[in-house]
Amino acid sequence: MSCRRIDDWQQTNRHPCYSEAAHHKYARMHLPVAPHCNIGCNYCNRKYDCVNESRPGVTSQVLTPLSAEQKFIVVKEKIPNLSVVGIAGPGDALANWESTREAVKRIKQANREMIFCLSTNGLMLPHYAPEIVELGIKHVTVTLNTLQPETGAKIYRFVNYEGRNYQGTEGAGILLQNQLTGIQYLAGQGILVKVNIVMIKDINDHEIPEIVKKVKQLGAFMTNIMPLIPTAGSAFAHLPATSMQELNQMRELCQLDLQQMRHCQQCRADAIGLLGEDRSQEFYIAEG
């Protein structure tokens, strides 16, 4: 095994999202520097000021790359076991690539030992995957909910790609192609790709085993099957939440093909601390 590969695995052992053992020992910090999104998911409602909610897309404030660097320095001093800095929204990391890239560069300069990861819907991966590799980001999460454009048309209201809005199967097809291309490229460059799948009853749940098989073929490291959170104000607010029994049965089935993440907390875009022990409000930056 090469020295580079050994280093990558050592990093993973300190990444609480990629290692179940690590999430009891190491903390993570999500930097909410990416406010804009380029797709419309029917399960998403991105409120910024909702301190009592813990779900993807929620943050108490959006940071500039400079304020993110300043906040990181404070958090790292107070949480010595902080090992990972991630960018997971509240929009999409790659739809805000300039801010995402600058934030990563600033924190790399402040702390060379920090592990970096980002989450994306994958729409812009073919454009930015080479830069992700060049930046030294070793962990990327891609949310991929279907392999069928017809199903995607039920999940996504629109896909905004290269300045144009696409809807229905056309938009879902563009998104899917870019997701698959991006996952394969990153995995081929040695990036550990985690694929998130939102399990939506009677819409995509029957497709999930095939999704897992496909992303394994493309080189994904693991998948994270997550329950639908029926969010007020979203188009899927009326749908039933995925039960833990259904979720665990699907994970057990898919474990036969690929490693499954089982300790996901579906974190806020500004989460800080151990998984399940969010301390983000301790580090709120007062405006003015």
Number of C-alpha atoms within 10 A of each C-alpha: 5 7 7 10 11 11 11 17 13 11 20 19 17 24 26 22 25 25 16 16 14 18 21 12 15 21 26 26 26 25 32 30 31 25 22 15 21 20 23 15 19 19 21 22 20 22 15 16 12 12 14 8 12 18 18 22 23 26 28 21 20 19 20 16 23 15 15 20 22 14 17 22 15 11 19 17 10 11 17 10 15 23 22 23 23 24 27 28 31 27 25 27 27 29 24 17 17 13 19 24 18 17 22 25 15 16 21 18 11 14 12 8 12 18 22 23 22 23 22 24 25 28 28 21 24 17 13 15 20 14 13 21 16 10 14 15 17 23 27 25 25 24 19 23 24 24 20 15 20 14 18 26 21 15 22 22 18 22 25 18 16 8 8 9 13 18 17 18 18 15 22 27 21 16 25 21 15 18 24 20 16 24 28 19 19 24 20 13 13 15 22 24 27 26 27 21 22 20 26 23 16 10 14 20 19 14 16 23 17 14 21 27 15 15 23 20 12 19 19 26 20 22 28 24 25 21 19 21 20 20 18 12 14 14 17 20 17 11 15 13 16 18 13 11 9 13 17 15 12 17 22 12 13 20 16 12 16 19 18 21 20 16 16 16 14 16 20 24 31 30 29 26 21 20 22 16 11 18 16 19 12 9 14 12 12 6 5 3
